[in-house]
């Protein structure tokens, strides 16, 4: 097939790479490849850490995609940081939230280890004032910037704009292509723009020789924070705020202050870290927080969008789902982009 992919973030590039691997003719278009949410992402591959009530489909998809990551990363030549994830609670109320997460994981049949303060400190000695937590052995991390760079090395990208089409529905269904895959993140072209909403996330990068051994997801007096070390590097990523808003994503003083306060209380050695970067990007959220992967309702146009906080985790699975759909028509019903139109029709 001759396929055009609009968008060169981790989702668009992974989909293009999978289509190329299967022998298709692929053109990727993006004015600034890899500069969107993929550039800011922490790269946590944490389906257990993200599990929450009522999100069974997201949990199913996250686990399936996490299982693909070792082979996906090996093929790209990108290291995985396979040391698991620590959940840490700063006070008794925070620990209650961790215990709720453990109970939910147990109900899903997932192995997680509850840790006392002493056990938690033995596993992550750099922690500060914590009262307890847990260890998730199967939740790992990867550097999304390294992933995108590796994908760009094998997927050619045409640097041109896609947002200024005179008639998007007509232009996207270009007869020169058998199909167009729209993977433009938090800003979808019409007539699909209303399917996603921008959710701003702010994230920090520092350098330190005394970072954590593994991913640390913490609750600090009700404030969520995560600290992600990079494998083979002194870089540590601290994130991330989450704010529903309209407009461009911008770094705020309040957001940086919240992240640094929570991270420094969790890991006091970060006081000595060198500050490198503060950036903000819009995550592409949907009404039900599930991605949009499949037929758009416009002939010849497939969506691969709306991945919210899970774009990196779900990239290899999304790539397979996109390629499978184009080749066989297969659809995961939970991700069908037409589900919202059906809900409106049934209301």
C-alpha positions as a Python dict, from the first residue, in 0.01 Angstrom:
ca = {
    (1, 'X'): (0, 0, 0),
    (2, 'X'): (100, 363, -43),
    (3, 'X'): (43, 529, 296),
    (4, 'X'): (86, 886, 414),
    (5, 'X'): (144, 950, 786),
    (6, 'X'): (74, 1300, 918),
    (7, 'X'): (280, 1359, 1231),
    (8, 'X'): (630, 1250, 1332),
    (9, 'X'): (597, 1203, 1705),
    (10, 'X'): (654, 864, 1862),
    (11, 'X'): (311, 736, 1750),
    (12, 'X'): (340, 849, 1388),
    (13, 'X'): (700, 732, 1356),
    (14, 'X'): (637, 395, 1518),
    (15, 'X'): (338, 340, 1288),
    (16, 'X'): (543, 439, 985),
    (17, 'X'): (830, 210, 1087),
    (18, 'X'): (591, -85, 1127),
    (19, 'X'): (434, -19, 788),
    (20, 'X'): (778, 4, 627),
    (21, 'X'): (879, -321, 797),
    (22, 'X'): (577, -487, 638),
    (23, 'X'): (681, -367, 294),
    (24, 'X'): (450, -71, 242),
    (25, 'X'): (544, 258, 74),
    (26, 'X'): (527, 524, 346),
    (27, 'X'): (553, 903, 340),
    (28, 'X'): (572, 1088, 673),
    (29, 'X'): (493, 1460, 689),
    (30, 'X'): (572, 1690, 982),
    (31, 'X'): (713, 2045, 991),
    (32, 'X'): (910, 1975, 1311),
    (33, 'X'): (962, 1602, 1368),
    (34, 'X'): (979, 1476, 1724),
    (35, 'X'): (928, 1818, 1884),
    (36, 'X'): (584, 1768, 2039),
    (37, 'X'): (474, 1568, 2342),
    (38, 'X'): (726, 1295, 2259),
    (39, 'X'): (1007, 1546, 2320),
    (40, 'X'): (881, 1621, 2671),
    (41, 'X'): (773, 1272, 2776),
    (42, 'X'): (938, 1101, 3072),
    (43, 'X'): (914, 760, 2906),
    (44, 'X'): (764, 557, 3189),
    (45, 'X'): (649, 214, 3078),
    (46, 'X'): (426, 173, 3380),
    (47, 'X'): (92, 3, 3316),
    (48, 'X'): (69, -111, 3681),
    (49, 'X'): (153, 233, 3816),
    (50, 'X'): (-115, 388, 3594),
    (51, 'X'): (-388, 136, 3673),
    (52, 'X'): (-703, 297, 3808),
    (53, 'X'): (-1069, 214, 3864),
    (54, 'X'): (-1281, 191, 3552),
    (55, 'X'): (-984, 187, 3313),
    (56, 'X'): (-980, -183, 3228),
    (57, 'X'): (-925, -128, 2857),
    (58, 'X'): (-634, 107, 2917),
    (59, 'X'): (-481, -148, 3154),
    (60, 'X'): (-525, -426, 2897),
    (61, 'X'): (-364, -219, 2625),
    (62, 'X'): (-84, -96, 2849),
    (63, 'X'): (15, -447, 2952),
    (64, 'X'): (5, -571, 2595),
    (65, 'X'): (222, -285, 2472),
    (66, 'X'): (467, -313, 2762),
    (67, 'X'): (525, -674, 2660),
    (68, 'X'): (626, -552, 2312),
    (69, 'X'): (879, -298, 2438),
    (70, 'X'): (1183, -522, 2496),
    (71, 'X'): (1187, -639, 2134),
    (72, 'X'): (1088, -293, 2004),
    (73, 'X'): (1372, -124, 2195),
    (74, 'X'): (1623, -393, 2095),
    (75, 'X'): (1534, -348, 1729),
    (76, 'X'): (1589, 28, 1760),
    (77, 'X'): (1910, -16, 1959),
    (78, 'X'): (1768, 186, 2250),
    (79, 'X'): (1829, 69, 2609),
    (80, 'X'): (1544, -1, 2849),
    (81, 'X'): (1591, 90, 3214),
    (82, 'X'): (1460, -240, 3354),
    (83, 'X'): (1488, -181, 3728),
    (84, 'X'): (1120, -155, 3814),
    (85, 'X'): (933, 129, 3980),
    (86, 'X'): (908, 237, 4342),
    (87, 'X'): (590, 391, 4482),
    (88, 'X'): (674, 616, 4777),
    (89, 'X'): (445, 786, 5028),
    (90, 'X'): (552, 1089, 5231),
    (91, 'X'): (283, 1067, 5501),
    (92, 'X'): (5, 842, 5630),
    (93, 'X'): (-258, 985, 5395),
    (94, 'X'): (-27, 929, 5098),
    (95, 'X'): (34, 573, 5214),
    (96, 'X'): (-341, 509, 5212),
    (97, 'X'): (-343, 598, 4842),
    (98, 'X'): (-55, 359, 4778),
    (99, 'X'): (-245, 86, 4966),
    (100, 'X'): (-550, 151, 4746),
    (101, 'X'): (-331, 110, 4440),
    (102, 'X'): (-193, -217, 4575),
    (103, 'X'): (-543, -348, 4644),
    (104, 'X'): (-646, -261, 4289),
    (105, 'X'): (-339, -435, 4149),
    (106, 'X'): (-407, -742, 4361),
    (107, 'X'): (-764, -757, 4229),
    (108, 'X'): (-618, -754, 3876),
    (109, 'X'): (-380, -1037, 3963),
    (110, 'X'): (-68, -819, 3940),
    (111, 'X'): (237, -881, 4153),
    (112, 'X'): (343, -584, 4362),
    (113, 'X'): (545, -577, 4681),
    (114, 'X'): (430, -367, 4976),
    (115, 'X'): (729, -203, 5148),
    (116, 'X'): (779, -67, 5497),
    (117, 'X'): (987, 248, 5538),
    (118, 'X'): (1296, 38, 5610),
    (119, 'X'): (1238, -187, 5309),
    (120, 'X'): (1170, 114, 5088),
    (121, 'X'): (1494, 282, 5198),
    (122, 'X'): (1688, -37, 5131),
    (123, 'X'): (1556, -47, 4776),
    (124, 'X'): (1600, 328, 4713),
    (125, 'X'): (1851, 470, 4967),
    (126, 'X'): (1821, 827, 4842),
    (127, 'X'): (1463, 868, 4960),
    (128, 'X'): (1394, 1127, 5229),
    (129, 'X'): (1096, 1148, 5463),
    (130, 'X'): (882, 859, 5352),
    (131, 'X'): (662, 629, 5559),
    (132, 'X'): (631, 335, 5321),
    (133, 'X'): (539, 237, 4971),
    (134, 'X'): (559, -44, 4719),
    (135, 'X'): (769, -194, 4441),
    (136, 'X'): (637, -269, 4092),
    (137, 'X'): (891, -506, 3933),
    (138, 'X'): (749, -494, 3581),
    (139, 'X'): (717, -115, 3537),
    (140, 'X'): (1024, 22, 3358),
    (141, 'X'): (1130, 327, 3152),
    (142, 'X'): (1292, 437, 2828),
    (143, 'X'): (1427, 765, 2691),
    (144, 'X'): (1166, 887, 2437),
    (145, 'X'): (1414, 1124, 2276),
    (146, 'X'): (1644, 832, 2202),
    (147, 'X'): (1347, 634, 2068),
    (148, 'X'): (1240, 917, 1837),
    (149, 'X'): (1599, 970, 1716),
    (150, 'X'): (1630, 599, 1635),
    (151, 'X'): (1299, 601, 1449),
    (152, 'X'): (1394, 913, 1253),
    (153, 'X'): (1713, 735, 1145),
    (154, 'X'): (1504, 476, 962),
    (155, 'X'): (1187, 669, 869),
    (156, 'X'): (1229, 954, 617),
    (157, 'X'): (1022, 1263, 700),
    (158, 'X'): (909, 1544, 472),
    (159, 'X'): (922, 1870, 667),
    (160, 'X'): (606, 2050, 560),
    (161, 'X'): (293, 2174, 734),
    (162, 'X'): (-29, 1974, 741),
    (163, 'X'): (-256, 2210, 933),
    (164, 'X'): (-339, 2461, 660),
    (165, 'X'): (-535, 2239, 424),
    (166, 'X'): (-811, 2422, 241),
    (167, 'X'): (-1042, 2121, 266),
    (168, 'X'): (-893, 1876, 522),
    (169, 'X'): (-1141, 1595, 462),
    (170, 'X'): (-1076, 1608, 89),
    (171, 'X'): (-701, 1672, 111),
    (172, 'X'): (-637, 1403, 371),
    (173, 'X'): (-817, 1146, 158),
    (174, 'X'): (-568, 1219, -123),
    (175, 'X'): (-623, 970, -409),
    (176, 'X'): (-245, 960, -456),
    (177, 'X'): (-238, 746, -139),
    (178, 'X'): (-423, 431, -45),
    (179, 'X'): (-457, 565, 311),
    (180, 'X'): (-363, 858, 533),
    (181, 'X'): (-280, 807, 901),
    (182, 'X'): (-339, 1116, 1118),
    (183, 'X'): (-102, 1117, 1416),
    (184, 'X'): (-72, 1487, 1494),
    (185, 'X'): (-102, 1467, 1872),
    (186, 'X'): (-303, 1727, 2060),
    (187, 'X'): (-386, 1929, 1746),
    (188, 'X'): (-587, 1725, 1500),
    (189, 'X'): (-693, 1884, 1171),
    (190, 'X'): (-1061, 1930, 1092),
    (191, 'X'): (-1298, 1755, 1091),
    (192, 'X'): (-1139, 1569, 1384),
    (193, 'X'): (-1020, 1856, 1605),
    (194, 'X'): (-1301, 1818, 1860),
    (195, 'X'): (-1201, 1458, 1935),
    (196, 'X'): (-899, 1563, 2143),
    (197, 'X'): (-836, 1826, 2407),
    (198, 'X'): (-503, 1978, 2517),
    (199, 'X'): (-385, 1883, 2867),
    (200, 'X'): (-74, 2076, 2960),
    (201, 'X'): (213, 1893, 3124),
    (202, 'X'): (525, 2061, 3261),
    (203, 'X'): (843, 1859, 3304),
    (204, 'X'): (1194, 1929, 3431),
    (205, 'X'): (1533, 1779, 3351),
    (206, 'X'): (1833, 1789, 3582),
    (207, 'X'): (2176, 1622, 3594),
    (208, 'X'): (2313, 1451, 3900),
    (209, 'X'): (2559, 1178, 3994),
    (210, 'X'): (2331, 1089, 4284),
    (211, 'X'): (1999, 1014, 4118),
    (212, 'X'): (1758, 733, 4204),
    (213, 'X'): (1829, 374, 4103),
    (214, 'X'): (1486, 322, 3949),
    (215, 'X'): (1174, 514, 3857),
    (216, 'X'): (1024, 673, 4169),
    (217, 'X'): (657, 763, 4163),
    (218, 'X'): (575, 958, 4476),
    (219, 'X'): (291, 1112, 4668),
    (220, 'X'): (410, 1405, 4877),
    (221, 'X'): (127, 1536, 5095),
    (222, 'X'): (-118, 1466, 4815),
    (223, 'X'): (104, 1603, 4537),
    (224, 'X'): (194, 1349, 4270),
    (225, 'X'): (545, 1353, 4127),
    (226, 'X'): (767, 1113, 3941),
    (227, 'X'): (1144, 1103, 3911),
    (228, 'X'): (1287, 903, 3620),
    (229, 'X'): (1659, 829, 3582),
    (230, 'X'): (1801, 772, 3237),
    (231, 'X'): (1986, 445, 3182),
    (232, 'X'): (2360, 505, 3140),
    (233, 'X'): (2326, 879, 3198),
    (234, 'X'): (2327, 1140, 3474),
    (235, 'X'): (2002, 1288, 3344),
    (236, 'X'): (1697, 1270, 3568),
    (237, 'X'): (1347, 1371, 3457),
    (238, 'X'): (1099, 1522, 3704),
    (239, 'X'): (733, 1548, 3616),
    (240, 'X'): (465, 1620, 3561),
    (241, 'X'): (190, 1867, 3613),
    (242, 'X'): (-147, 1814, 3444),
    (243, 'X'): (-376, 2104, 3361),
    (244, 'X'): (-681, 2125, 3139),
    (245, 'X'): (-654, 2443, 2934),
    (246, 'X'): (-690, 2600, 2593),
    (247, 'X'): (-398, 2742, 2402),
    (248, 'X'): (-26, 2684, 2382),
    (249, 'X'): (159, 2492, 2651),
    (250, 'X'): (385, 2717, 2857),
    (251, 'X'): (606, 2659, 3158),
    (252, 'X'): (472, 2831, 3469),
    (253, 'X'): (651, 2936, 3788),
    (254, 'X'): (384, 2761, 3991),
    (255, 'X'): (430, 2435, 3801),
    (256, 'X'): (809, 2436, 3839),
    (257, 'X'): (777, 2522, 4208),
    (258, 'X'): (535, 2233, 4273),
    (259, 'X'): (752, 1980, 4095),
    (260, 'X'): (1076, 2086, 4260),
    (261, 'X'): (925, 2102, 4608),
    (262, 'X'): (774, 1755, 4583),
    (263, 'X'): (1079, 1597, 4416),
    (264, 'X'): (1328, 1749, 4661),
    (265, 'X'): (1129, 1631, 4961),
    (266, 'X'): (1109, 1286, 4810),
    (267, 'X'): (1478, 1272, 4708),
    (268, 'X'): (1680, 1535, 4902),
    (269, 'X'): (1996, 1476, 4696),
    (270, 'X'): (1825, 1657, 4408),
    (271, 'X'): (1916, 1981, 4588),
    (272, 'X'): (2266, 1931, 4447),
    (273, 'X'): (2153, 1855, 4092),
    (274, 'X'): (2229, 2085, 3800),
    (275, 'X'): (1916, 2232, 3645),
    (276, 'X'): (1902, 2162, 3270),
    (277, 'X'): (1556, 2230, 3130),
    (278, 'X'): (1194, 2314, 3200),
    (279, 'X'): (950, 2254, 2917),
    (280, 'X'): (577, 2216, 2863),
    (281, 'X'): (377, 2032, 2602),
    (282, 'X'): (11, 1952, 2545),
    (283, 'X'): (-93, 1593, 2590),
    (284, 'X'): (-375, 1480, 2359),
    (285, 'X'): (-664, 1379, 2585),
    (286, 'X'): (-996, 1229, 2478),
    (287, 'X'): (-1338, 1221, 2640),
    (288, 'X'): (-1279, 875, 2791),
    (289, 'X'): (-896, 898, 2809),
    (290, 'X'): (-863, 613, 2558),
    (291, 'X'): (-673, 661, 2231),
    (292, 'X'): (-831, 695, 1889),
    (293, 'X'): (-688, 419, 1670),
    (294, 'X'): (-875, 311, 1359),
    (295, 'X'): (-1115, 441, 1094),
    (296, 'X'): (-1198, 810, 1118),
    (297, 'X'): (-1530, 806, 935),
    (298, 'X'): (-1364, 974, 637),
    (299, 'X'): (-1284, 724, 362),
    (300, 'X'): (-913, 648, 345),
    (301, 'X'): (-827, 829, 668),
    (302, 'X'): (-717, 645, 983),
    (303, 'X'): (-656, 808, 1321),
    (304, 'X'): (-370, 726, 1558),
    (305, 'X'): (-419, 993, 1821),
    (306, 'X'): (-549, 1080, 2167),
    (307, 'X'): (-293, 882, 2368),
    (308, 'X'): (-295, 1131, 2659),
    (309, 'X'): (-22, 1027, 2910),
    (310, 'X'): (46, 692, 2744),
    (311, 'X'): (189, 768, 2401),
    (312, 'X'): (534, 622, 2465),
    (313, 'X'): (400, 313, 2642),
    (314, 'X'): (142, 244, 2369),
    (315, 'X'): (359, 325, 2067),
    (316, 'X'): (457, -31, 1961),
    (317, 'X'): (103, -163, 2009),
    (318, 'X'): (-51, 132, 1825),
    (319, 'X'): (186, 75, 1536),
    (320, 'X'): (69, -285, 1506),
    (321, 'X'): (-297, -188, 1537),
    (322, 'X'): (-263, 73, 1262),
    (323, 'X'): (-85, -166, 1028),
    (324, 'X'): (-327, -450, 1104),
    (325, 'X'): (-623, -225, 1033),
    (326, 'X'): (-483, -107, 702),
    (327, 'X'): (-405, -463, 595),
    (328, 'X'): (-708, -653, 728),
    (329, 'X'): (-965, -401, 854),
    (330, 'X'): (-916, -520, 1214),
    (331, 'X'): (-1029, -276, 1486),
    (332, 'X'): (-998, -279, 1864),
    (333, 'X'): (-1353, -171, 1952),
    (334, 'X'): (-1241, 20, 2264),
    (335, 'X'): (-1023, 246, 2048),
    (336, 'X'): (-1254, 291, 1748),
    (337, 'X'): (-1256, 669, 1681),
    (338, 'X'): (-1621, 647, 1571),
    (339, 'X'): (-1736, 549, 1921),
    (340, 'X'): (-1819, 907, 2019),
    (341, 'X'): (-2034, 960, 1709),
    (342, 'X'): (-2226, 645, 1799),
    (343, 'X'): (-2275, 769, 2155),
    (344, 'X'): (-2415, 1096, 2022),
    (345, 'X'): (-2651, 912, 1789),
    (346, 'X'): (-2779, 698, 2077),
    (347, 'X'): (-2823, 986, 2321),
}
